[in-house]
Amino acid sequence: MHKIHFEENDELLDIRYDNVFKAVFTRDNPSSKGALSRLISALIDRDVSVSAITANEPPIDNVRDRQIRFDIRCKTEKGELINVEMSLNPKPFEPVRLEYYTGKLFTGQDIRGSGKNYDDLKEAYQIAILARERFFQDETFLHNFEYYDPVHGMSLNGRSRIITMELSKLEEVVKKPVDEMDEKESWAVYFGYLNLSPR
């Protein structure tokens, strides 16, 4: 097993840093891919297995390199498209940016050709873990957005979703005993409070 050595003055490794986040979830081994599958399954309320990671950025070799914003773009065994982001310091326009990238993720599918139609489009999920800023006025840490008619409460039953997890809203969650937390709460606490200390 490869060991990581720390110097006494090294900084903490914070899972909320996008490069550390990607280093944990994009390793080419069963543990990393299994963890990513379990995270996504918990957030979309359906068991999925990640079959391929299609992120454009190069693999992480140095987890202390914080210059690039990383996300994890992947595909499940059934073809669903998922983009997972860790955003330590998201901008005020983050919700609009998420909508833009959800649209690109969904419409980037190729349904051209004989025998293909719009029903061949797979589900697309844009998942954003927002580390420090609050974007919604309620106290709910997890939101699942989809197209719907707000006047009549009617869902379009579309195939694209935006899921946000706000780590700044965990005050009540962390008061629970761990064995009483559901999967979403456990993941949120993991991201919100895990620091890998070199000491």
C-alpha positions as CSV (number, residue, x, y, z in Angstrom):
1,M,0.0,0.0,0.0
2,H,1.3,3.5,-1.0
3,K,1.7,5.7,2.1
4,I,1.3,9.5,2.2
5,H,3.8,11.3,4.3
6,F,3.1,14.7,5.8
7,E,5.5,17.3,7.2
8,E,4.7,18.9,10.5
9,N,3.7,22.2,8.9
10,D,1.6,20.7,6.1
11,E,-2.0,22.1,5.8
12,L,-5.0,20.0,6.5
13,L,-6.4,18.0,3.6
14,D,-10.0,19.3,3.4
15,I,-12.5,17.1,1.4
16,R,-14.3,20.3,0.4
17,Y,-11.4,21.4,-1.8
18,D,-12.5,20.4,-5.2
19,N,-9.1,18.8,-6.1
20,V,-9.1,16.7,-2.9
21,F,-12.7,15.8,-3.7
22,K,-11.8,14.6,-7.1
23,A,-8.7,12.8,-5.9
24,V,-11.0,10.7,-3.5
25,F,-13.7,9.9,-6.0
26,T,-11.9,9.4,-9.4
27,R,-9.2,6.9,-8.6
28,D,-9.1,3.9,-10.9
29,N,-10.0,1.3,-8.3
30,P,-13.2,-0.4,-7.0
31,S,-13.2,1.5,-3.7
32,S,-13.2,5.0,-5.4
33,K,-15.8,4.1,-8.0
34,G,-17.9,2.3,-5.4
35,A,-17.9,5.4,-3.2
36,L,-18.9,7.6,-6.1
37,S,-21.7,5.2,-7.0
38,R,-23.0,5.2,-3.4
39,L,-22.9,9.0,-3.2
40,I,-24.8,9.5,-6.4
41,S,-27.3,6.7,-5.4
42,A,-28.0,8.5,-2.1
43,L,-28.6,11.8,-3.7
44,I,-30.9,10.7,-6.6
45,D,-32.8,8.1,-4.5
46,R,-32.0,5.2,-6.8
47,D,-29.3,2.6,-6.9
48,V,-26.9,3.3,-9.7
49,S,-23.4,2.0,-10.6
50,V,-20.9,4.3,-12.2
51,S,-19.5,2.7,-15.3
52,A,-17.3,5.4,-16.7
53,I,-15.8,8.7,-15.5
54,T,-15.6,11.2,-18.4
55,A,-14.1,14.3,-16.7
56,N,-12.1,16.4,-19.1
57,E,-9.4,17.4,-16.6
58,P,-6.3,15.3,-16.0
59,P,-6.1,13.0,-13.0
60,I,-5.0,14.5,-9.8
61,D,-1.4,13.7,-8.8
62,N,-0.9,16.5,-6.3
63,V,-3.9,17.0,-4.0
64,R,-2.6,20.4,-2.9
65,D,-2.9,21.9,-6.4
66,R,-5.9,24.2,-5.9
67,Q,-5.6,26.3,-9.1
68,I,-8.1,24.4,-11.2
69,R,-11.9,24.0,-10.6
70,F,-12.7,20.3,-10.9
71,D,-15.9,18.4,-11.4
72,I,-16.6,14.8,-11.9
73,R,-18.6,13.9,-15.0
74,C,-19.6,10.3,-15.2
75,K,-22.1,7.9,-16.8
76,T,-24.0,5.0,-15.1
77,E,-24.3,1.5,-16.4
78,K,-27.7,2.5,-17.8
79,G,-26.4,5.6,-19.5
80,E,-27.6,8.3,-17.2
81,L,-25.3,11.4,-17.3
82,I,-24.2,12.9,-14.0
83,N,-21.9,15.8,-13.2
84,V,-20.9,16.1,-9.5
85,E,-19.2,19.3,-8.3
86,M,-17.6,20.4,-5.1
87,S,-17.7,24.2,-4.9
88,L,-15.8,25.6,-1.9
89,N,-16.5,29.3,-2.7
90,P,-19.4,29.4,-5.1
91,K,-20.3,32.7,-6.8
92,P,-23.7,34.5,-6.3
93,F,-24.7,33.3,-9.8
94,E,-24.2,29.7,-9.0
95,P,-27.8,28.6,-9.4
96,V,-27.9,30.0,-13.0
97,R,-24.6,28.4,-13.8
98,L,-26.0,25.1,-12.6
99,E,-29.0,25.5,-14.8
100,Y,-26.7,26.3,-17.8
101,Y,-24.5,23.2,-17.3
102,T,-27.5,20.9,-16.7
103,G,-28.9,22.0,-20.1
104,K,-25.5,21.3,-21.7
105,L,-25.3,17.9,-20.0
106,F,-28.8,16.9,-21.2
107,T,-28.7,18.3,-24.7
108,G,-25.2,17.0,-25.4
109,Q,-26.7,13.5,-26.0
110,D,-26.7,12.3,-29.6
111,I,-30.1,11.0,-30.7
112,R,-29.4,11.4,-34.4
113,G,-29.8,8.4,-36.6
114,S,-32.4,5.9,-37.8
115,G,-34.7,4.5,-35.1
116,K,-33.7,7.1,-32.5
117,N,-36.0,9.8,-31.0
118,Y,-36.4,12.0,-27.9
119,D,-37.5,9.0,-25.8
120,D,-33.9,7.7,-26.1
121,L,-32.6,10.7,-24.0
122,K,-31.2,9.5,-20.7
123,E,-31.6,11.2,-17.3
124,A,-29.1,14.0,-16.6
125,Y,-28.2,15.1,-13.1
126,Q,-26.2,18.2,-12.1
127,I,-25.1,17.7,-8.5
128,A,-23.5,20.6,-6.6
129,I,-22.1,20.4,-3.1
130,L,-21.9,24.1,-1.9
131,A,-19.5,24.4,0.9
132,R,-19.6,27.9,2.4
133,E,-22.5,30.0,1.0
134,R,-26.2,29.8,1.5
135,F,-28.3,30.2,-1.7
136,F,-31.8,29.4,-0.5
137,Q,-33.6,31.1,2.3
138,D,-34.9,27.9,4.0
139,E,-33.0,25.7,6.4
140,T,-33.1,22.6,4.2
141,F,-29.6,21.5,3.2
142,L,-30.7,19.4,0.2
143,H,-32.8,20.5,-2.7
144,N,-33.9,18.5,-5.8
145,F,-35.0,20.9,-8.6
146,E,-36.9,19.9,-11.7
147,Y,-39.3,21.4,-14.2
148,Y,-42.8,21.9,-12.8
149,D,-45.8,24.2,-13.0
150,P,-45.7,26.1,-9.6
151,V,-49.3,27.3,-9.9
152,H,-50.8,23.9,-10.3
153,G,-48.1,21.8,-8.6
154,M,-47.7,19.7,-11.8
155,S,-44.3,18.1,-12.6
156,L,-43.2,17.9,-16.3
157,N,-41.7,14.5,-15.4
158,G,-38.6,15.6,-17.3
159,R,-35.3,13.8,-17.3
160,S,-33.0,16.5,-16.0
161,R,-32.4,17.5,-12.3
162,I,-30.3,19.9,-10.3
163,I,-29.4,18.7,-6.8
164,T,-27.8,21.0,-4.3
165,M,-26.3,20.1,-1.0
166,E,-25.5,23.2,1.2
167,L,-23.0,22.3,3.9
168,S,-23.7,25.6,5.7
169,K,-27.0,24.2,6.9
170,L,-26.0,21.2,9.0
171,E,-26.4,22.6,12.5
172,E,-29.4,20.4,13.3
173,V,-28.2,17.4,11.4
174,V,-25.0,17.1,13.4
175,K,-27.0,17.0,16.6
176,K,-28.3,13.6,15.6
177,P,-26.6,10.3,16.6
178,V,-24.8,8.9,13.6
179,D,-27.0,5.7,13.5
180,E,-30.1,7.9,13.2
181,M,-28.8,9.8,10.1
182,D,-30.1,8.8,6.7
183,E,-27.7,8.4,3.8
184,K,-28.0,12.0,2.6
185,E,-27.3,13.4,6.1
186,S,-24.3,11.1,6.6
187,W,-22.8,12.2,3.3
188,A,-23.4,15.9,4.1
189,V,-21.8,15.5,7.5
190,Y,-18.8,13.7,5.9
191,F,-18.3,16.5,3.5
192,G,-18.9,19.3,6.0
193,Y,-16.7,18.1,8.8
194,L,-14.0,15.8,7.4
195,N,-10.5,17.1,7.6
196,L,-7.5,14.7,7.2
197,S,-5.0,16.0,9.6
198,P,-1.3,15.3,9.0
199,R,-0.8,15.0,12.8
